Amino acid sequence: MDDEGSKLTIFGERLRELLIEQDMSLRELARRTGIDPSNLSKIERGVTYPPRKPATLEKMAAAFGLEGESKEQFFDLARQVNEMIPEGLESVKKNKAIPMLLRSIENRKLSYEQTKKLAKLVEEENNWQGRIVE
């Protein structure tokens, strides 16, 4: 499978996991969200991209009962697959150190878990200082 196809299956696999966890069919998800079942099937199979519109993702998240961090992760995954910057993070474009940080993560081939630990470390540093690190 090419990079494009494997990228698309990431969201599709998450969609499938949520359907299984909720014991929900694609048709039921389509009914709850108003999204065409054939489009949902294409997303699940990694044939097409996940929705880009926040309103559509909101409907999907609501149908699955996603809240808080689970909902954020769902949205972030859709944006990642669509090669969009996660909502609320547009300002990172202005921080010239961000590319350096991302290159460091990429060069060291950090796993998802290692990257989560790094994010938690940054968050804890922020909380300790009580302000955004400048």
Buried (B, 14 or more C-beta within 10 A) or exposed (E): EEEEEEBBBBBBEBBBEBBEEBEBEBEBBBEBBEBEBEBBBBBBEBEBBBBEEEEBBBBBBEBBEBEEEEBBEBBBBBBBBBEEEBEEEEEBEEEEEEEEEEEEEEEEEBEEEEEEEBEEEEEEEEEEEEEEEE
